[in-house]
Amino acid sequence: MTTHHTSKPAAGPTQPIERAVMAGLVLAVIAALAWIGGMLYTVTGWSS
């Protein structure tokens, strides 16, 4: 009687999760750049 179970490849179930994480990171970077741009615009507006 064999009790060995083959493990399923981890690439299948983790692929959508990895895609969601990457999308979240890209959105976070875009939001950070937009925030920095807004701060620079505000500071330059104050100084003029």
N, C-alpha and C positions, 0 to 999 in steps of 0.2 A: 504494500500500500504506500503510495507516494503522498507526502504531505507538503511537498515543495510547491509554492505558488509563484508563478512568474509575475513580476511587477509590470504594470503598464507603463509605457513611456510617459514621462512628465511633460513632454512638449505639447501634447494635445490640450489638456485642460488649462495649462498656464498661459497659453497664447492669448486668449482674449483679455486675461488679467494684465498681462504684460503690455498689451496695446492700450488698455485703459490707463495704466500707470504712465506710459509714455505720453499719451494725450494730455493727461493732467500736468505733467512736467512742462510740456510745451506751452500749455495755457498759462501756467504759473510764470514762466519766463517772459511771455508776452505781456502779462499783467505787470510784472516787475519793471520791464522796460517802459511801459506806458506810464507807470507811476513816477519813475525817475524823470521821464520827459516832462511830465506835468509839474513836478517839483522845480525842475530847471526853468521851465516857462514862467512859473510863479515868481521865482527868485529874480529872474532877469526883468520881469515886469515891475517888481518892487524897486529895483535899483535904477530904473530909467525915469 
